[in-house]
Amino acid sequence: MGTMDHHSHTATGSRSGHRLRLMAALLITGGIVVAQLVGAWVTGSLALLTDAVHSFTDTIGLGVALVAATLMFRAATATRTWGFRRVEILAGFLQATLLLGIGIYAAVEGISRLSSPPQIPPVELMVFGAVGLVGNIASMAVLNASRKANFNMRAAFLEVAADALGSLGVVVAGVVIWTTGFQQADAAAGLLIAALIIPRALKLLVETARILLEFAPKGLDLEKVRQHMLQLEHVEKVHDLHASTVATGLPVISAHVVVDESCFRAGCAPDKLAELQACVAEHFDVGVQHSTFQLETRDIAASETHVHT
């Protein structure tokens, strides 16, 4: 009993530590957003504005990670059968949409500014860029200890790391303008940040849209799942096979499985059900722990087909 209590306290403490680190990173990144927006207004820098919006979306991402770290262990209710697990997907979709919009804007504006660049004060640009860079490095240091704990924490760390690259680009642009007078460096930095943003936004948009549209989990071939089920003894047919993803790391699958009459007469249905669940949980690269199978005979399957028709 003492050992179980120790493990429980350790797990609770670990989760609490993750949340505290996420909260600290969220506050730091939020401060960076404010500083960069002020800097973009003062200097007129496209690079700073683009990086500020990039930081803002990462702030949303860290907020979602904090919410997920808080809510993912809460029990489901009768009205919220999966709890708040899908909040991260909705927020991710909105993040991706915002990122894509600002990335396209930065690309169009950056190309325009290459031919007619505004005068950007280099010292102010370097100062505000350095503030962002130092803040991002601080956030990375805070999250580093927990970045391998789970997907949620790893994603949060990578978001801050990507932001640090953007801030570094702003600083470099300021140095170039200061030392050479090449004003197009700001537009070039904005285009570089846009080049970092757009592919990431498109990838996130596709991944979240796949989940919201309830596509099969990436990496899970349902035809291979069907064929593997059909190889099990007594299984004659698999129909109404569906699989989707509720949230990160939570794939689900369901199917109607036709078994021969002898299986029902011999009372092997419970064992067959356990065998099917073990099949989808252990055999494939994407292990599905949440599975629902309806076992039926040919007569039941035929009557269901008639009703659907």
N, C-alpha and C positions, 0 to 999 in steps of 0.2 A: 504494500500500500504506500509505503514511504517512497519507493522508487517511482511509482506512478505519479505521486504528487510532485516529485522532483521534476519529472519529464514535463508535466503539465505546466509547472511554474516556469520552466526553462523555455517552453514553446511560447507561453504568454509573454514572457519578457522579451523574447526574440521579436515577436510581432510588434510589441510596444516600441522596441528599438527601431524597427523599420519605419513605423509611423512617425516617430520623432525625427528621423533623418529626412523623410519625405517632407515633413512640415518645415524643417529648417531650409531645405533646398527650395521649397515653394516660396518662402519669404524672401530668400536671396534673389531668386529669379524674378519675383514680382518687383523688387527694388530695381533690378536691372532694366526691366521694361519701362518703368517711370523715368529712369535716368536717360535711357536711349531715346524715348519720345521727346524729352526736353532737349536733348542734344540734336535730334533731327529738326526740331523747330528752330533752335538757335542757329544751326549751321546750314540748314537746307540740304543736308546730305541724304542722297537716295540710299546709300549703303547703310547708314544708321537707321533710317526709316524701315528698310527691309528687314534688318536684323532685329529691330524692335518688335515688329509683327511676328517674326520667327520666334523671338523670346516669349511673346505673349501666348502663342499657340503651345509652346513648351510649358508655360505656366499652367495652361488648361490641362495639358497632359499630366503634369505633376499633381494637379488637383484631383484629377480622375484617379491617378495611382493611389493618392492618399485616401480617397473615398473607397476605392476597391480594397485597399489594405484594411480599412475599417469595417466595411460591410460584408466582405467575402466570407467571413466566418460566422455571420449571423444566420440563425435558423430561418428556413423558409416559412411562409405562412399560407393560410388557405387561399388567400387572394394573390400572393406573390410566391408562386410555387418554386421559382428559381431565385427568390430574393431580389437583389439589385445587381445581379451578375452582368446583365446586359447594358448597364449604364456606361461601361467602358467602351462598348461598341458604338453606341449613339454618339458619345463625346468624340470618339476617334473619327467618326464619319464627318462631324462638324469641323473638327480640327483639319482634316484633309481638305475639305471644301475651302476653308479660309486660307490654308497654306497655298493651295493651287491658285486661288484668286490673286493673292499678293505676289506669288511667284510670277504669274503672267504679267501683272502690272509692272513689277520690277524689271522684267525682261524688255517690255515695250518702252518703258520710260528710260531704261539704261541705254538702249540702242539710240533713242532720240538724243540723249545727253552726250553721246560720244561725238556727235557733230557740233553741238552747241552747248558745251558744259557751263554751268553756273560757277561763280567764284565760291569755293568752299574754304573756310578758314582752317588751315591744317592743324594748328595747335589744339583748337577746341575739338576737332575731329579725333585727334589722337587721345585726348583726355577722356572723352566720352567712350571711345572704343576700348581704352584701357580699363575703365570702370566696368564695362561689360565683361571683358576678358577675365579680370580678377574675380568678379562675382561668379562667373561660370566655373573657374578653377576651384573656388571655395565650395560651390555646390557639388562638383565632382569629388572633392575630398570628403565631403559629408556623406555622399552616397556610396563611396568606394567600398566600404566595409560590408555593405549589404547587397552589392550589385549582382552577386552570384546566388542569392537566396532563392529567387524565383523569377519567372518571366516578367512580372510586374515591376520589380526593382531593377532588373536588367534594362528594360525599356526606358525607365526613368533616367538611368545613368546615360544611356546612349543619346537621349534627347538633349541633355545638358552638354554632352560632349560635342554634338553637332552644333549647338549654339556657340560653343567656345570657338569653333572654327570660323563662324561668321564674325564674331567679335575680333578675332585675329585679322581677318580680311579688312575690317574697318581700320584697325591700327596701321596695317601695312599701307593702306590707301593714304592715310594721313601723313605717314613718313615720306611716301613718294611725292605727294603734293608739296610738302615742306622742303624737300631737298632738291626737287627738279622743277617744280611749278607745273607739272603735268596734271591739269585739272580733271582730265578724263579718268584719272585713277579712281575717283569716287564712283563713277558710272561703271567702271570695270569691276570694282568690288561688289557693287549692287548686282551686276550680272552673274558674278561668281556665286554669290549667296543664292540668287534665283536658281542657278544650276544645281545647287545643293538641295534646294527646297522642292522643285517641281518633281523630280523622280520619286523622292520620298513621299510627297503628297499623293502622287498617282498610285504608288504601291499601297499606301494606307487606305486610299479611297476604294481601290479594288478589293482589298482584303476585308474591309468592313462591309462593303456592299454585298460581297459573297455571303457573309454571315446574316445580314439583314434580309437578304432574298432567300435564305435557307438553302443555299447550295450545299452539296455534299462536302464534308471536311476535306481540305486540301491534303492530298496524299492518300486518300482512301478511295480505292476503285470499287464501286458497288457491284460491278459485274464479277469481279474476282471474289468479292464477299459472297455473292449468290452461288457461284460455282463451288466455292469451298463448303458452303452449307449443304449443297446438293450431294456432296461426297459423304456426308454423315449417314450412318445406317438409319433406315426407316424414313428418311426425308425424301419426298417425291417431288415437291414443287415449292418454290419461294416466290411470293408475289406481294404487291404493295410494300416493296422495300424502300424505305426512306431513311436518309441520314442528314443531319444538319449540325450546326454548332451553336450552342447557347451563348457561350462567352469563351474567352481565352482558356484553353485546356479543358473544355467541357463539351466534347462531341457526344451526340446521342443518335441512336439508331432504333428503328422499329420495322417489323415485318410480319406477314402472315405466312406461316410455315405449314405446308400440308404433309402429314405423316401417314403411313399406312395404318389400316384398321388394327393390325396385329399389335401395334405399339400401344394403342389405347386399351385393347383387351388384356395385354400383358402388364399393364400399369407402368410402362416405362416413360410415360409423358414427363414426369418431374425430372427424371435423369436426362431426358432429351433436351429439356428446357435449360438445364444447367450446362449441358454440353454446348448448346448454341451460344449461351452467354459467355462461356469460356473461350469459344471460337473467336468472337469479335473483340474480346478483351485482350487476348494474348497472341493471336496468330499474325496480326497485321502490324505494320509499322505505326499506324495510328490506332492505339488501343482505345476501345470504346467501353467504358465502365457502366454507362447508363444505357441499357438496352431493354426493349419491350418486344416480346414475341408472342403472337397468338397462334397456338397449335390447333390444327383443325384437320378433319378428314376430307377426302375427295368430295363427299356428298355436301358437306358444309360449304366448301369452296365453290362448288357448282351453284349452290343456291345463292351465295353472295354475288357471284358473277351475274346471275339472272336478275337479281334485285337491282344491281348497278346498271344493267342494261336497260 
